[in-house]
Amino acid sequence: MLFAGDDGALVAALRKGHPGAATALFDRHVAHVQRVVIRIMGADDEIPDLVNEVFYQALRSIHSLRDPDRLGGWMTRIAVFTARKCIRSRKRRSWLRIVGDDQIPEPAWSAPVESSDESVELYGQVRRIMDRMPVDERIVFSLRYMDGMEIADLADACGLSLRTAKRRLARCETRFKALAATEPLVRMRLDAGGKWRNR
Protein backbone atom coordinates (compact mmCIF):
# COMPACT_ATOMS: atom_id res chain seq x y z
CA MET A 1 0.00 0.00 0.00
CA LEU A 2 1.43 3.38 -1.02
CA PHE A 3 1.62 6.27 1.43
CA ALA A 4 0.83 9.89 0.58
CA GLY A 5 1.19 12.86 2.92
CA ASP A 6 3.69 15.43 4.21
CA ASP A 7 6.58 14.57 6.53
CA GLY A 8 4.48 15.10 9.64
CA ALA A 9 1.90 12.64 8.37
CA LEU A 10 4.67 10.27 7.30
CA VAL A 11 6.11 10.21 10.82
CA ALA A 12 2.66 9.49 12.25
CA ALA A 13 2.25 6.66 9.73
CA LEU A 14 5.65 5.20 10.60
CA ARG A 15 4.75 5.20 14.27
CA LYS A 16 1.50 3.40 13.51
CA GLY A 17 3.23 0.83 11.31
CA HIS A 18 1.57 1.91 8.05
CA PRO A 19 2.68 -0.66 5.44
CA GLY A 20 3.85 1.91 2.87
CA ALA A 21 5.48 4.38 5.26
CA ALA A 22 8.98 2.87 5.40
CA THR A 23 9.21 2.80 1.62
CA ALA A 24 7.99 6.40 1.45
CA LEU A 25 10.64 7.46 3.99
CA PHE A 26 13.36 5.86 1.87
CA ASP A 27 12.08 7.25 -1.43
CA ARG A 28 11.78 10.79 -0.09
CA HIS A 29 15.08 11.06 1.74
CA VAL A 30 17.52 8.59 0.16
CA ALA A 31 19.04 11.07 -2.31
CA HIS A 32 19.75 13.62 0.41
CA VAL A 33 21.07 11.03 2.88
CA GLN A 34 23.32 9.50 0.24
CA ARG A 35 24.69 12.93 -0.73
CA VAL A 36 25.50 13.84 2.90
CA VAL A 37 27.26 10.53 3.51
CA ILE A 38 29.28 10.79 0.29
CA ARG A 39 30.33 14.36 1.08
CA ILE A 40 31.67 13.24 4.45
CA MET A 41 33.13 9.87 3.47
CA GLY A 42 34.33 10.59 -0.05
CA ALA A 43 34.95 7.68 -2.41
CA ASP A 44 33.99 4.63 -0.41
CA ASP A 45 32.64 1.14 -1.08
CA GLU A 46 30.66 1.23 2.17
CA ILE A 47 28.38 4.09 1.06
CA PRO A 48 25.38 1.80 0.32
CA ASP A 49 25.76 0.05 3.68
CA LEU A 50 26.02 3.36 5.52
CA VAL A 51 22.93 4.71 3.78
CA ASN A 52 21.01 1.59 4.75
CA GLU A 53 22.26 1.98 8.33
CA VAL A 54 20.91 5.55 8.43
CA PHE A 55 17.43 4.34 7.50
CA TYR A 56 17.64 1.42 9.89
CA GLN A 57 18.49 3.79 12.75
CA ALA A 58 15.75 6.22 11.68
CA LEU A 59 13.07 3.53 11.66
CA ARG A 60 14.33 2.14 14.93
CA SER A 61 14.19 5.51 16.70
CA ILE A 62 11.29 7.25 14.92
CA HIS A 63 9.40 7.52 18.22
CA SER A 64 12.17 9.77 19.59
CA LEU A 65 11.65 12.46 16.92
CA ARG A 66 10.18 15.41 18.79
CA ASP A 67 9.12 17.55 15.83
CA PRO A 68 7.78 15.42 12.96
CA ASP A 69 7.85 18.40 10.60
CA ARG A 70 11.66 18.45 10.90
CA LEU A 71 12.10 14.93 9.62
CA GLY A 72 14.60 15.98 6.93
CA GLY A 73 16.94 17.68 9.40
CA TRP A 74 16.67 14.71 11.74
CA MET A 75 17.63 12.36 8.91
CA THR A 76 20.63 14.58 8.17
CA ARG A 77 21.75 14.34 11.78
CA ILE A 78 21.51 10.54 11.73
CA ALA A 79 23.53 10.49 8.50
CA VAL A 80 26.22 12.70 10.06
CA PHE A 81 26.51 10.57 13.19
CA THR A 82 26.53 7.34 11.17
CA ALA A 83 29.41 8.61 9.00
CA ARG A 84 31.27 9.89 12.07
CA LYS A 85 30.97 6.51 13.78
CA CYS A 86 32.33 4.77 10.69
CA ILE A 87 35.33 7.12 10.41
CA ARG A 88 36.20 6.75 14.09
CA SER A 89 35.88 2.99 13.89
CA ARG A 90 38.30 2.91 10.97
CA LYS A 91 40.79 5.11 12.79
CA ARG A 92 40.74 2.74 15.75
CA ARG A 93 41.26 -0.22 13.44
CA SER A 94 44.15 1.53 11.67
CA TRP A 95 45.99 1.97 14.97
CA LEU A 96 45.77 -1.79 15.53
CA ARG A 97 46.84 -2.76 12.02
CA ILE A 98 50.11 -4.70 11.94
CA VAL A 99 52.84 -3.20 9.78
CA GLY A 100 53.09 -5.18 6.57
CA ASP A 101 49.38 -5.96 6.23
CA ASP A 102 47.94 -5.77 2.72
CA GLN A 103 46.84 -2.33 1.65
CA ILE A 104 43.13 -1.60 1.61
CA PRO A 105 41.98 -1.70 -2.06
CA GLU A 106 40.88 1.44 -3.82
CA PRO A 107 37.11 1.98 -3.47
CA ALA A 108 34.77 1.90 -6.44
CA TRP A 109 33.16 5.26 -5.61
CA SER A 110 34.97 8.14 -7.26
CA ALA A 111 34.63 11.65 -8.58
CA PRO A 112 32.05 12.07 -11.40
CA VAL A 113 33.28 10.46 -14.60
CA GLU A 114 32.33 13.49 -16.67
CA SER A 115 34.75 15.72 -14.72
CA SER A 116 37.91 17.00 -16.37
CA ASP A 117 41.24 15.45 -15.38
CA GLU A 118 42.09 18.58 -13.38
CA SER A 119 38.76 18.49 -11.55
CA VAL A 120 39.27 14.84 -10.65
CA GLU A 121 42.78 15.57 -9.37
CA LEU A 122 41.54 18.60 -7.42
CA TYR A 123 38.83 16.47 -5.86
CA GLY A 124 41.42 13.86 -4.89
CA GLN A 125 43.67 16.48 -3.31
CA VAL A 126 40.78 17.96 -1.31
CA ARG A 127 39.81 14.49 -0.07
CA ARG A 128 43.41 13.74 0.94
CA ILE A 129 43.50 16.92 3.00
CA MET A 130 40.16 16.10 4.61
CA ASP A 131 41.39 12.60 5.52
CA ARG A 132 44.12 14.27 7.60
CA MET A 133 41.71 16.48 9.52
CA PRO A 134 40.12 15.56 12.87
CA VAL A 135 36.79 13.82 12.34
CA ASP A 136 34.55 16.60 13.65
CA GLU A 137 36.35 19.25 11.58
CA ARG A 138 36.17 17.04 8.51
CA ILE A 139 32.42 16.73 8.97
CA VAL A 140 31.68 20.46 9.27
CA PHE A 141 34.02 21.15 6.36
CA SER A 142 32.21 18.57 4.22
CA LEU A 143 28.76 19.87 5.03
CA ARG A 144 29.66 23.53 4.56
CA TYR A 145 32.03 23.50 1.58
CA MET A 146 31.27 20.25 -0.23
CA ASP A 147 27.50 20.24 0.29
CA GLY A 148 26.88 24.00 0.63
CA MET A 149 24.87 23.64 3.83
CA GLU A 150 23.90 26.81 5.70
CA ILE A 151 25.67 27.22 9.05
CA ALA A 152 22.42 27.01 11.05
CA ASP A 153 21.50 23.73 9.33
CA LEU A 154 25.05 22.46 9.78
CA ALA A 155 24.88 23.21 13.52
CA ASP A 156 21.59 21.33 13.79
CA ALA A 157 22.92 18.36 11.82
CA CYS A 158 25.97 18.09 14.08
CA GLY A 159 24.10 18.72 17.33
CA LEU A 160 26.02 21.95 17.98
CA SER A 161 25.10 25.44 19.07
CA LEU A 162 25.46 28.05 16.32
CA ARG A 163 28.41 29.63 18.14
CA THR A 164 30.22 26.29 18.49
CA ALA A 165 29.57 25.46 14.84
CA LYS A 166 31.09 28.77 13.75
CA ARG A 167 34.15 28.23 15.95
CA ARG A 168 34.64 24.70 14.62
CA LEU A 169 34.23 25.91 11.05
CA ALA A 170 36.84 28.65 11.57
CA ARG A 171 39.21 26.07 13.06
CA CYS A 172 38.78 23.65 10.18
CA GLU A 173 39.27 26.43 7.60
CA THR A 174 42.60 27.31 9.23
CA ARG A 175 43.66 23.67 9.34
CA PHE A 176 42.60 23.05 5.74
CA LYS A 177 44.64 26.01 4.49
CA ALA A 178 47.71 24.81 6.41
CA LEU A 179 47.40 21.26 5.08
CA ALA A 180 46.86 22.59 1.54
CA ALA A 181 50.56 23.48 1.40
CA THR A 182 51.22 19.86 0.39
CA GLU A 183 48.62 19.76 -2.41
CA PRO A 184 49.61 21.95 -5.41
CA LEU A 185 46.22 22.34 -7.15
CA VAL A 186 44.42 23.23 -3.95
CA ARG A 187 47.20 25.61 -2.94
CA MET A 188 47.00 27.36 -6.32
CA ARG A 189 43.24 27.78 -5.98
CA LEU A 190 43.61 29.23 -2.50
CA ASP A 191 46.43 31.55 -3.56
CA ALA A 192 44.31 32.76 -6.47
CA GLY A 193 41.36 33.40 -4.19
CA GLY A 194 39.24 30.99 -6.20
CA LYS A 195 36.82 28.36 -4.97
CA TRP A 196 38.31 24.96 -4.29
CA ARG A 197 35.03 23.13 -3.92
CA ASN A 198 34.30 20.35 -6.39
CA ARG A 199 30.51 20.48 -6.69
C-alpha positions as CSV (number, residue, x, y, z in Angstrom):
1,M,0.0,0.0,0.0
2,L,1.4,3.4,-1.0
3,F,1.6,6.3,1.4
4,A,0.8,9.9,0.6
5,G,1.2,12.9,2.9
6,D,3.7,15.4,4.2
7,D,6.6,14.6,6.5
8,G,4.5,15.1,9.6
9,A,1.9,12.6,8.4
10,L,4.7,10.3,7.3
11,V,6.1,10.2,10.8
12,A,2.7,9.5,12.2
13,A,2.2,6.7,9.7
14,L,5.6,5.2,10.6
15,R,4.8,5.2,14.3
16,K,1.5,3.4,13.5
17,G,3.2,0.8,11.3
18,H,1.6,1.9,8.1
19,P,2.7,-0.7,5.4
20,G,3.8,1.9,2.9
21,A,5.5,4.4,5.3
22,A,9.0,2.9,5.4
23,T,9.2,2.8,1.6
24,A,8.0,6.4,1.5
25,L,10.6,7.5,4.0
26,F,13.4,5.9,1.9
27,D,12.1,7.2,-1.4
28,R,11.8,10.8,-0.1
29,H,15.1,11.1,1.7
30,V,17.5,8.6,0.2
31,A,19.0,11.1,-2.3
32,H,19.8,13.6,0.4
33,V,21.1,11.0,2.9
34,Q,23.3,9.5,0.2
35,R,24.7,12.9,-0.7
36,V,25.5,13.8,2.9
37,V,27.3,10.5,3.5
38,I,29.3,10.8,0.3
39,R,30.3,14.4,1.1
40,I,31.7,13.2,4.4
41,M,33.1,9.9,3.5
42,G,34.3,10.6,0.0
43,A,35.0,7.7,-2.4
44,D,34.0,4.6,-0.4
45,D,32.6,1.1,-1.1
46,E,30.7,1.2,2.2
47,I,28.4,4.1,1.1
48,P,25.4,1.8,0.3
49,D,25.8,0.1,3.7
50,L,26.0,3.4,5.5
51,V,22.9,4.7,3.8
52,N,21.0,1.6,4.8
53,E,22.3,2.0,8.3
54,V,20.9,5.6,8.4
55,F,17.4,4.3,7.5
56,Y,17.6,1.4,9.9
57,Q,18.5,3.8,12.8
58,A,15.8,6.2,11.7
59,L,13.1,3.5,11.7
60,R,14.3,2.1,14.9
61,S,14.2,5.5,16.7
62,I,11.3,7.2,14.9
63,H,9.4,7.5,18.2
64,S,12.2,9.8,19.6
65,L,11.7,12.5,16.9
66,R,10.2,15.4,18.8
67,D,9.1,17.6,15.8
68,P,7.8,15.4,13.0
69,D,7.9,18.4,10.6
70,R,11.7,18.5,10.9
71,L,12.1,14.9,9.6
72,G,14.6,16.0,6.9
73,G,16.9,17.7,9.4
74,W,16.7,14.7,11.7
75,M,17.6,12.4,8.9
76,T,20.6,14.6,8.2
77,R,21.7,14.3,11.8
78,I,21.5,10.5,11.7
79,A,23.5,10.5,8.5
80,V,26.2,12.7,10.1
81,F,26.5,10.6,13.2
82,T,26.5,7.3,11.2
83,A,29.4,8.6,9.0
84,R,31.3,9.9,12.1
85,K,31.0,6.5,13.8
86,C,32.3,4.8,10.7
87,I,35.3,7.1,10.4
88,R,36.2,6.8,14.1
89,S,35.9,3.0,13.9
90,R,38.3,2.9,11.0
91,K,40.8,5.1,12.8
92,R,40.7,2.7,15.7
93,R,41.3,-0.2,13.4
94,S,44.2,1.5,11.7
95,W,46.0,2.0,15.0
96,L,45.8,-1.8,15.5
97,R,46.8,-2.8,12.0
98,I,50.1,-4.7,11.9
99,V,52.8,-3.2,9.8
100,G,53.1,-5.2,6.6
101,D,49.4,-6.0,6.2
102,D,47.9,-5.8,2.7
103,Q,46.8,-2.3,1.6
104,I,43.1,-1.6,1.6
105,P,42.0,-1.7,-2.1
106,E,40.9,1.4,-3.8
107,P,37.1,2.0,-3.5
108,A,34.8,1.9,-6.4
109,W,33.2,5.3,-5.6
110,S,35.0,8.1,-7.3
111,A,34.6,11.7,-8.6
112,P,32.1,12.1,-11.4
113,V,33.3,10.5,-14.6
114,E,32.3,13.5,-16.7
115,S,34.7,15.7,-14.7
116,S,37.9,17.0,-16.4
117,D,41.2,15.5,-15.4
118,E,42.1,18.6,-13.4
119,S,38.8,18.5,-11.5
120,V,39.3,14.8,-10.6
121,E,42.8,15.6,-9.4
122,L,41.5,18.6,-7.4
123,Y,38.8,16.5,-5.9
124,G,41.4,13.9,-4.9
125,Q,43.7,16.5,-3.3
126,V,40.8,18.0,-1.3
127,R,39.8,14.5,-0.1
128,R,43.4,13.7,0.9
129,I,43.5,16.9,3.0
130,M,40.2,16.1,4.6
131,D,41.4,12.6,5.5
132,R,44.1,14.3,7.6
133,M,41.7,16.5,9.5
134,P,40.1,15.6,12.9
135,V,36.8,13.8,12.3
136,D,34.6,16.6,13.7
137,E,36.3,19.2,11.6
138,R,36.2,17.0,8.5
139,I,32.4,16.7,9.0
140,V,31.7,20.5,9.3
141,F,34.0,21.2,6.4
142,S,32.2,18.6,4.2
143,L,28.8,19.9,5.0
144,R,29.7,23.5,4.6
145,Y,32.0,23.5,1.6
146,M,31.3,20.3,-0.2
147,D,27.5,20.2,0.3
148,G,26.9,24.0,0.6
149,M,24.9,23.6,3.8
150,E,23.9,26.8,5.7
151,I,25.7,27.2,9.0
152,A,22.4,27.0,11.0
153,D,21.5,23.7,9.3
154,L,25.1,22.5,9.8
155,A,24.9,23.2,13.5
156,D,21.6,21.3,13.8
157,A,22.9,18.4,11.8
158,C,26.0,18.1,14.1
159,G,24.1,18.7,17.3
160,L,26.0,21.9,18.0
161,S,25.1,25.4,19.1
162,L,25.5,28.0,16.3
163,R,28.4,29.6,18.1
164,T,30.2,26.3,18.5
165,A,29.6,25.5,14.8
166,K,31.1,28.8,13.8
167,R,34.1,28.2,15.9
168,R,34.6,24.7,14.6
169,L,34.2,25.9,11.1
170,A,36.8,28.6,11.6
171,R,39.2,26.1,13.1
172,C,38.8,23.6,10.2
173,E,39.3,26.4,7.6
174,T,42.6,27.3,9.2
175,R,43.7,23.7,9.3
176,F,42.6,23.0,5.7
177,K,44.6,26.0,4.5
178,A,47.7,24.8,6.4
179,L,47.4,21.3,5.1
180,A,46.9,22.6,1.5
181,A,50.6,23.5,1.4
182,T,51.2,19.9,0.4
183,E,48.6,19.8,-2.4
184,P,49.6,21.9,-5.4
185,L,46.2,22.3,-7.2
186,V,44.4,23.2,-3.9
187,R,47.2,25.6,-2.9
188,M,47.0,27.4,-6.3
189,R,43.2,27.8,-6.0
190,L,43.6,29.2,-2.5
191,D,46.4,31.6,-3.6
192,A,44.3,32.8,-6.5
193,G,41.4,33.4,-4.2
194,G,39.2,31.0,-6.2
195,K,36.8,28.4,-5.0
196,W,38.3,25.0,-4.3
197,R,35.0,23.1,-3.9
198,N,34.3,20.4,-6.4
199,R,30.5,20.5,-6.7
